[in-house]
């Protein structure tokens, strides 16, 4: 537990924090790459409870890829899966299309 401008902050680490090479052979079909994120020292139910009781929550993903797209001609070409198992296609702090 640390603080950010006097507010308590809990930071959870996971097993996917290092840079990784995803596909060295060029384009793959949508959904062909999957990266599961496992939090260290906490079950997913513990993480969900922490999120539920927190007044503010944020998660950071850094995506670096040459000549790739998460959105192609208005259609999502990449997504992440929510803890409820739903495909989410918004990125970078944007709101969901359903919001």
C-alpha positions in Angstrom: 0.0 0.0 0.0 1.4 3.4 -1.0 -0.2 6.8 -1.4 -0.8 9.1 -4.4 -1.4 12.7 -3.4 -2.5 11.5 0.1 -4.9 8.8 -1.2 -4.1 5.2 -0.4 -3.2 3.1 -3.4 -3.0 -0.6 -3.7 -0.9 -1.9 -6.6 -1.4 -5.5 -7.9 1.4 -7.1 -10.0 0.8 -9.7 -12.6 2.8 -12.2 -14.8 2.5 -10.2 -18.0 4.4 -7.0 -17.1 7.4 -7.5 -19.3 7.5 -6.7 -23.0 6.8 -9.7 -25.2 7.0 -10.7 -28.8 3.5 -11.7 -30.1 3.7 -12.8 -33.7 6.9 -12.8 -35.8 5.2 -14.2 -38.9 3.0 -11.2 -39.7 -0.7 -10.9 -39.6 -2.9 -13.5 -37.8 -6.6 -13.7 -37.9 -8.6 -11.7 -35.3 -8.4 -13.4 -31.9 -5.5 -15.6 -32.9 -3.3 -14.4 -30.0 -4.4 -14.8 -26.4 -2.5 -13.6 -23.4 -3.9 -14.6 -20.0 -3.0 -12.2 -17.1 -2.6 -13.8 -13.7 -2.4 -11.5 -10.7 0.4 -12.3 -8.2 -0.6 -13.1 -4.6 -4.4 -12.6 -5.2 -7.2 -14.7 -6.6 -9.4 -13.2 -9.3 -12.3 -13.1 -6.7 -10.0 -11.1 -4.4 -9.1 -8.7 -7.2 -12.8 -8.4 -8.1 -13.7 -7.6 -4.4 -11.0 -5.0 -4.2 -12.3 -3.3 -7.4 -15.9 -3.4 -6.1 -15.0 -1.7 -2.8 -12.7 0.9 -4.3 -13.8 4.4 -5.0 -11.4 4.6 -8.0 -9.8 1.8 -10.1 -7.5 1.9 -13.1 -5.5 -0.6 -15.1 -2.7 0.2 -17.6 -1.9 -1.7 -20.8 0.9 -0.6 -23.1 0.5 -1.8 -26.7 3.5 -1.3 -29.0 3.3 -2.8 -32.4 4.5 -1.7 -35.8 1.9 -1.5 -38.5 -0.9 -3.2 -36.5 -4.4 -2.1 -35.7 -6.8 -2.8 -32.9 -9.6 -1.3 -35.0 -9.7 -2.0 -38.8 -12.2 -0.2 -41.0 -14.5 0.4 -38.0 -14.4 -3.2 -36.9 -12.5 -4.4 -33.8 -9.5 -6.5 -34.6 -8.4 -6.9 -31.0 -10.2 -7.0 -27.6 -9.8 -7.9 -24.0 -12.1 -10.0 -21.9 -13.8 -8.5 -18.8 -14.0 -10.5 -15.5 -17.6 -11.2 -16.6 -16.3 -12.9 -19.7 -17.4 -10.2 -22.2 -15.3 -9.1 -25.1 -14.4 -5.4 -24.6 -13.3 -3.4 -27.6 -12.5 0.0 -26.1 -8.9 1.1 -25.2 -6.9 4.0 -23.7 -9.5 5.2 -21.2 -12.2 5.5 -23.8 -15.7 4.5 -22.7 -17.4 1.4 -24.0 -19.6 1.7 -27.1 -22.4 0.5 -24.9 -22.0 3.4 -22.5 
